[in-house]
């Protein structure tokens, strides 16, 4: 980039944007992670975004980032020797996804005190700038995608398109990675699976208790143990986790 007042934001597109529909089709048809990465890369780089990170989010507030699906580009910059998971977990931008349901721009600059991160409406000036896209699903906030670069196209059209592209890429990457990964969640007992299936079907606590001949307190105790075992904070997250691990059918 140029001098200190050089803009990182272009209110007019820097390049003619490739039509996103072909890219979306390539992502959805991708049979491996490399194909998805290439499709996203080919779309984002001409818009100034040469850094990409895609990660899932855990219900554990102390960790937040559960798993990195992929990371590329010079996120850490020269002299920053830290693994990707630690870097993303510590980054203030990452935690901001808990406070919004909309994509947002951010900026990273260096001061005498070290790296400084800000959530901004219009990223300008020197430094690394980007767009963070929260991804939501049945269990609520499930992950995020961050696009970054030194000189980015931050027009409304690009923000909206990258939000859609990022969401589709996250879902495709998760499907490929999680479906082929060994289940890390502890297996549930037959009774726990039965209760969770009823919950997933939308049955009320009282109805489940009556159907199974148990008290509501017993059902509550089962659900509490299920949440603890699956390491989630809500029953809705427990249902989604059990579906992913194959403990219950969708």
N, C-alpha and C positions, 0 to 999 in steps of 0.2 A: 504494500500500500504506500501511498504518498505521505504528505505531512500530517500533522496532528489533527487537522480539521477535515481530512479526507473522509467522505461519507462511506459508511458500510451499508447504507440503505439506498436502494434505487427505487424511486417512486414510479419510474417507468421501467418496464422490463429491460434487463441488460441484453438478453438474447431473445430471439423468437422461441417461445416455449413449445416444446414438442407436445403434440396432442397426448393427454394422459391416458386415453382409453387403451391404446396399444400397450402401454407400460403396465396398466392394471391387468390386462389379459395375460401378459407375459408372467407377471407375478403369480396370478392365480393358477396358471398352467405349469409353473415351475415344479420340477420333480426333485430338485435338490436345492440346498441353500445357496450354492454358487450361482445358480440361475436367477434366483430372487435377488441376490446381492447385485448382480450385473445389471438387471433391469432397473433397480432403484438408482444405482450409481450412474448409469447412462442418462437418466432423467435429471438427477439432482446436480451433477457437476457443472453442466452448462449454466446453471443458475447461481453458481458460486459456492455451492455446498459440497466441500470435499471431505467432510468429516461426518460419519454416521455412527450412531450407536442405537441398538435395539435391545431392550431388556424387559423382563417381567418383574412384577411387584408382588411382594409378600405381605401378608397381614401383620407381620411383626414390625412394629413401629421402630424398633431399635436397628433393624437391618434395612428395611424398605425394599432394596433391590434384591430380588430372589436369584435371578439368573440372567446373564448376558447372552443374548442369542448371536449377536455379532457386533464387533466394533472395528472401525477402520478410520484411517486418517490420523494426523498429528494432534490428537487431543491433548496430550501431556506436554508437548513442546519441549524444547531442548533443556536438559537438566532436570526434568521432572521424572524421577525414577520411582514409579509406583505402579502396582498392578491395576488393571482396568476396573475390577470389581471394587477395590478400595477407593479408587479415584471417583467413581460414579456415586458410591454410597456417601462420600464426604461432600460432594458438590452441592451447594445450596440450591442450585437450579433443579436438581433432582427432587428434593423435598418439596419444592413449590408445586409439584403436580398434585399434592394432597389438598391444595387450596383452590384449585380451579378445575373446571371441566372443559376449558377451551385451550386451543394452542396458544402459546405465548412466545414472544421474542425475548432473548437474553443477550447479555454482553459480558465478556471477560476481558479485563484490562490488568496491567501490572503496575503496582505502586511500590513505594519503598517498603511497605509492610508486607508485600507479597501479592498474590493474585486476588483480584476483586471481582465478584460476580454481582450483576444487577439484572433485575427483570425490567425490561424497557418496552415502550410502545413503538419506538422507532430507533433501531440500533444505528449509531453513528460513531465516527471517529476510529482511531486505531484499535487493534485488538482482535479477538475472536468473537464472532457474533453468531447467533443461531436461532433456531425455532425448535421448541419442545412441544411434542404432540402427545397428550395423555390418551390412552386407549382404554375404552370401557367395554365390559361384556356382562354376562349374566351375574358374575360375582362382584360387580362394581368396577373399580379401577383395577385393571389387570396388568398394565404395563405402560411403556412410553417409548417414543422414538425421538431422538434428538438429531437435528441436522445442523452442521456448523461450517463456518468458513470465514475468511478475512474480509471478503467483499461479496455480500450476498444480495440477491434479489429478494426484497422484503415487501413486494407489492401485495395487495389483498388477494389477487388472483393466485399468486404463488403460495401464499400462506394457506389458502383454502385447498389448493391442489395437493400440496405436500401433506396436509392433515389427512386427506383421504388416502393418499399413496402410503403414508406411514402406517395408517391403521390396517390397510390390506396387507402390507408387508409384514407387520407384526403378527397378524393372524396366520399368514402362510408360514412364516418361520416357526412359530410356536407349534403349528400342526406337524411340521416335518421333524422338529427336534424332540418335542414331547412324546409324539407317537412312537418314536424309535428309541427313546430312552427308557432304561429300566425304571419301574415305579419306585419312587423314593418314599412314598407315603405308607405308613404302617397299614396293614390289612385290617379291616373292620370285622367284627364278629357277625354271625348271621343275624342276630337280633338288632345290632346297630345298623346293618345294611337295610333291614326291613323297615325300621323307623325312619331312616333317612329317605328311603324310597317314597314313603307316605308323605313326608315333608315336601319332597320334591314335586309330588303330585298336587300340592296345594291343600292338603288336608289339615284341619285345625288340630291343636294339641288334644283337645277333649275328644275329638272323633278318633284320633289314633289310639288314645288310651282305651276308649270303649271297644274298638275293634280288636285290640290285642289283649284285652282283659287285664290291663295294668292301670295304676293310678297316674294322674298327670304329673305328680312329683317324680315318679319313676321315669317317665318319658323325659322330663326335664333333666334328670340326672344322666340319662343315656346321652342326651344331646350335648350336655356339658363335657362328658368324657370324649365324645366324638370330636368336638372342637379342639380339645386339648391334644388328642391323639393326632389329628390332622394339622395341628399348629395353625389354626385360623381363629378369627375373633367373632365371626358371625355364622349362624346356621346356613345362611345362603351361600357363604363361601365354602362351607363344609360340603354342601350338596355338589357344588361345581368341582371341588377337588376330588370328591369320590367318583364323579362321572369321568374325569380325566384319567384317574388311576384304574378305571374299569371295575371299581367296587359296586357301582350301581349303573344301570342303563340310563341314557338320557331320556 
